[in-house]
Amino acid sequence: MNDDPHYYVVRNDEEQYSLWNAATRPPAGWSPVGFSGTKADCLAHIERVWTDMRPRSVRAPMDDRPS
């Protein structure tokens, strides 16, 4: 029997990622992104997809600046 808790990956409006125990609902402002699995699987997924750690509200103005 596998006693490892099941998790899913969630993201907020600032495009920041986290994982959440699948037995509970994520807090307000966080939504599932469609990936679930073990804690290690979810952390590996987050590492692959979250390549820019800056919040969206910081990233957008900085990306729009002239070089």
C-alpha positions as a LaTeX table, in Angstrom:
\begin{tabular}{lrrr}
\hline
Residue & $x$ (\AA) & $y$ (\AA) & $z$ (\AA) \\
\hline
Met1 & 0.00 & 0.00 & 0.00 \\
Asn2 & 1.29 & 3.45 & $-0.93$ \\
Asp3 & 0.92 & 5.88 & 1.98 \\
Asp4 & 2.49 & 8.85 & 0.14 \\
Pro5 & 0.06 & 11.75 & 0.08 \\
His6 & $-1.16$ & 12.82 & $-3.35$ \\
Tyr7 & $-0.52$ & 16.44 & $-4.35$ \\
Tyr8 & $-1.44$ & 18.75 & $-7.17$ \\
Val9 & 0.33 & 21.79 & $-8.56$ \\
Val10 & $-1.39$ & 25.14 & $-8.07$ \\
Arg11 & $-0.66$ & 28.64 & $-9.40$ \\
Asn12 & $-1.80$ & 32.07 & $-8.29$ \\
Asp13 & $-2.62$ & 35.22 & $-10.27$ \\
Glu14 & 1.02 & 36.29 & $-10.05$ \\
Glu15 & 1.98 & 33.04 & $-11.83$ \\
Gln16 & 3.76 & 31.68 & $-8.77$ \\
Tyr17 & 3.60 & 27.91 & $-8.27$ \\
Ser18 & 3.17 & 25.68 & $-5.26$ \\
Leu19 & 1.94 & 22.20 & $-4.47$ \\
Trp20 & $-1.10$ & 21.38 & $-2.42$ \\
Asn21 & $-2.35$ & 18.24 & $-0.73$ \\
Ala22 & $-5.01$ & 16.78 & $-3.02$ \\
Ala23 & $-7.21$ & 15.90 & $-0.05$ \\
Thr24 & $-7.93$ & 19.60 & 0.55 \\
Arg25 & $-8.94$ & 22.62 & $-1.51$ \\
Pro26 & $-6.26$ & 25.19 & $-2.29$ \\
Pro27 & $-6.52$ & 28.57 & $-0.56$ \\
Ala28 & $-8.29$ & 31.49 & $-2.21$ \\
Gly29 & $-6.31$ & 32.88 & $-5.13$ \\
Trp30 & $-4.67$ & 29.55 & $-6.04$ \\
Ser31 & $-5.91$ & 27.26 & $-8.83$ \\
Pro32 & $-4.87$ & 23.78 & $-9.96$ \\
Val33 & $-2.88$ & 23.75 & $-13.22$ \\
Gly34 & $-3.74$ & 20.17 & $-14.19$ \\
Phe35 & $-0.72$ & 18.31 & $-12.83$ \\
Ser36 & $-0.84$ & 15.95 & $-9.86$ \\
Gly37 & 1.21 & 13.16 & $-8.35$ \\
Thr38 & 3.66 & 12.53 & $-5.55$ \\
Lys39 & 5.36 & 15.42 & $-3.83$ \\
Ala40 & 8.56 & 14.69 & $-5.77$ \\
Asp41 & 6.66 & 14.56 & $-9.09$ \\
Cys42 & 4.95 & 17.88 & $-8.39$ \\
Leu43 & 8.17 & 19.59 & $-7.32$ \\
Ala44 & 9.92 & 18.32 & $-10.47$ \\
His45 & 7.06 & 19.68 & $-12.61$ \\
Ile46 & 7.26 & 23.07 & $-10.89$ \\
Glu47 & 11.02 & 23.17 & $-11.48$ \\
Arg48 & 10.45 & 22.51 & $-15.21$ \\
Val49 & 7.70 & 25.09 & $-15.77$ \\
Trp50 & 8.53 & 27.91 & $-13.33$ \\
Thr51 & 11.61 & 29.28 & $-15.02$ \\
Asp52 & 11.20 & 32.93 & $-14.02$ \\
Met53 & 10.66 & 33.37 & $-10.29$ \\
Arg54 & 9.61 & 37.02 & $-10.55$ \\
Pro55 & 5.90 & 37.64 & $-9.92$ \\
Arg56 & 3.93 & 38.51 & $-13.07$ \\
Ser57 & 3.32 & 42.08 & $-11.83$ \\
Val58 & 7.08 & 42.65 & $-11.64$ \\
Arg59 & 8.02 & 40.69 & $-14.75$ \\
Ala60 & 5.64 & 42.43 & $-17.19$ \\
Pro61 & 6.86 & 46.03 & $-16.64$ \\
Met62 & 10.51 & 44.93 & $-16.68$ \\
Asp63 & 10.04 & 42.96 & $-19.90$ \\
Asp64 & 8.42 & 45.98 & $-21.59$ \\
Arg65 & 11.35 & 48.32 & $-20.84$ \\
Pro66 & 13.51 & 49.38 & $-23.79$ \\
Ser67 & 16.95 & 47.77 & $-23.78$ \\
\hline
\end{tabular}
